[in-house]
Amino acid sequence: MKRREFLKAAGAGALILTIKDLPVFGKSKIKKPNIILCIADDQGWGDVGYSGHPVLKTPNIDEMAANALRFDRFYAAAPVCSPTRASVLTGRHPNRFGCFTWGCTLRPQEITIAESLKKAGYVTGHFGKWHLGSVLKNSPLNPGSSGFDEWVSSPNYFDNDPILSKMGTAVQYKGESSIVTVEVALEFIRKNTKSSQPFLAVIWFGSPHNPHDAAQENKVLYKNKNEKLQNFYGEITGIDNAIGKLRNELRVLDIHQNTMLWYCSDNGGLKVSRTGGRGHKSEIYEGGLRVPALLEWPEFITAPRITNAPCTTSDIYPTIMEFAEIKVNKELPLDGISLVPLIANKTKARSKPIGFWSYPSQGVVMSSKDEMTGLFESQKTRKEVNDLPSMSNVGTISQKYSYNSFLGHAAWLNWPYKLHRIENQQGIKMELYDLAKDSMESNNLSAKPDITKKMRSELEHWMKSVVRSLNGEDYKSIKLEKQ
């Protein structure tokens, strides 16, 4: 049972396509680029050498930053992993489809970047951490059911010598986890470099997620630090080595000029990280959301530069859709905006505020080691492994959420102000900060009535829109097949 089988081909109305070259930017007409989306797992805003980290060694990421558009105020859509990854795939805030926290999944009604690009002639692949559903062969929420032609994926974070799911078959790999992830992606890239079709390669690392277990050759670089930091820094160096391997191979294949290579993290840093402000992972404050981010594309970004315009992971989808000249279904409202004007250096500001909302919800435990070891052992006896029981009701919207109460911690970022709305059973608390002057969000300005009132109204209007999507109103024009 495939995820997209939930939608009628004629009734979905997912995309209206114009298969042309890209618009003229500058003096050259750029053909549709290859696209690579790299995401680290729990890397903080300051956990890179180029930001001035006093210890970390990330020469390859630093070199990429020196040749790229560097986003110095880039935000994960959510302060934990699964929702942010879902925002990259859909361009929508993950609360719109119930992906509230880690371990939550996509809904089959959602349209992913892989599905959209396939219709525009791209070959698509996913490699590494998935964490948006099962990676078993018959799952309606595995990468293949979400539009990926090829995939070698893990249900959650993973460490060295991982067992990964290759299109639903467990395969034992040997090596440092980030290098393994890039190597399986490069098999896909090399093969499709010979094709006339452009490709999308989604490369999602499992590092530096806890528990940290760096390769010995990476740990020794930090031998003067305690064991915990050796492993944490060593895992980030492992990612850096993998990025170096990837960038080098793109040049060997002579495809780097017209390849969009994105790099970011899925949420703010851990307590051992250098974060971009107050707090850390799991929090809506700056430290939980602000992440390192780069876009390297030599054919189009001909000179490196830094932008301080606020951008978010939800922007990646609409940006790529515009470059690929794909019109998206307006029945599924996007929260991200196209960054084409910013990338083309036509603007330095953001045109739309960014909404954040951490809804109180229990995470869903999923162990990559347990699931993949179980699948690997079952294959030895040729035993068929069925999908998770919960998958039988995937796509069903049974709970309706209130339009009058918005539990959890939400925020509305309209530069330079960021308004926090924190609602629990005891009531609602508002906090307002001027990020240009107060990145640590320590000086609460919520007593300024004009700014607070206006931003609260905008935030709550957006939250009602999110609840409308969450309750399934977006899908009424999209007919579902009976299962």
Secondary structure, DSSP 4 states (H G I P E B T S, - for coil): --GGGGB-TTT---EEE---PPPEETTEEPPPPEEEEEEESS--TT-SGGGT-SS---HHHHHHHHTSEEEEEEE-SSSSHHHHHHHHHHSS-GGGGT--STT----TTS--HHHHHHHTT-EEEEEEE--SS--STT-TTSGGGGT-SEEEEESS---SS-EEEETTEEEE--S-HHHHHHHHHHHHHHHHHTSSS-EEEEEE--TTPSSP---HHHHGGGTTS-HHHHHHHHHHHHHHHHHHHHHHHHHHTT-STTEEEEEEESS---TTS--SSS--TT-SSHHHHEEEEEEE-TTT--S-EEE-S-EEGGGHHHHHHHHTTEEEPTTS--SS---HHHHTTS-SS-SS-EEEEE---------HHHHHHHHHHHHHTTPPPPPPGGGGGTT-------SS---EEEEEEETTEEEEEEEETTEEEEEEEETTT-TT--S--TT-HHHHHHHHHHHHHHHHHHHHHHTTGGGGGSPBPP-
